[in-house]
Amino acid sequence: MEKTTTTPQPVCAQESLALLNCVAAVPYDRDRCLALVDALRNCITQKRVKKFSLAEPSSSTGTDAPKSDSKP
């Protein structure tokens, strides 16, 4: 079985977190968030990121969103 390794600091993590916090902020500052989108895009192109993924948490903290099973 192949195991995936993650880096201690994910690529473009700071830019991603800043953008997420910006869009969650009240009041919403669209101009600031758009500047952060540009910063994230620059980081992605510099580091040649092809895809982002979220790691599964190693322990339950009680803040996990419930998973929804969509069955036909």
C-alpha positions in Angstrom: 0.0 0.0 0.0 1.3 3.4 -1.0 1.3 6.1 1.7 0.9 9.8 0.8 3.2 12.2 2.6 2.3 15.8 3.4 4.7 18.7 3.9 4.8 20.4 7.3 3.7 23.7 5.7 1.5 23.1 2.6 2.4 24.9 -0.6 0.7 28.3 -0.7 -0.9 27.7 2.7 -0.4 31.3 3.9 -2.1 32.7 0.8 -4.9 30.2 1.0 -5.6 30.9 4.6 -5.6 34.6 4.1 -8.1 34.3 1.3 -10.4 32.0 3.3 -10.3 34.4 6.3 -11.0 37.3 4.0 -14.1 35.9 2.5 -15.3 34.8 6.0 -14.8 38.3 7.5 -17.7 40.6 8.3 -17.9 43.1 6.7 -16.7 41.5 3.4 -14.0 43.6 1.7 -14.3 42.5 -1.9 -11.3 44.5 -3.1 -9.0 43.1 -0.5 -10.2 39.5 -1.2 -9.6 40.0 -4.9 -6.0 41.1 -4.2 -5.6 37.9 -2.1 -7.0 35.8 -5.0 -4.3 37.4 -7.2 -1.6 36.6 -4.5 -2.8 33.0 -4.3 -2.8 32.6 -8.1 0.7 34.0 -8.3 1.9 31.5 -5.7 0.1 28.6 -7.5 1.8 29.5 -10.8 5.2 30.0 -9.2 5.1 26.7 -7.4 3.4 24.9 -10.3 0.5 23.6 -8.1 -1.8 21.3 -10.1 -4.3 20.4 -7.4 -5.1 21.1 -3.7 -6.5 18.6 -1.3 -7.5 18.6 2.4 -5.8 16.1 4.7 -8.0 13.9 6.8 -7.7 15.0 10.5 -5.8 12.5 12.6 -8.0 13.0 15.7 -11.6 14.2 16.1 -11.8 17.7 17.6 -15.6 18.1 17.7 -15.6 20.7 15.0 -15.8 18.4 12.1 -18.7 18.9 9.7 -20.8 15.8 9.3 -20.2 13.8 6.2 -23.3 13.4 4.0 -23.8 10.2 2.2 -25.8 10.9 -1.0 -27.4 7.7 -2.2 -29.8 7.6 -5.1 
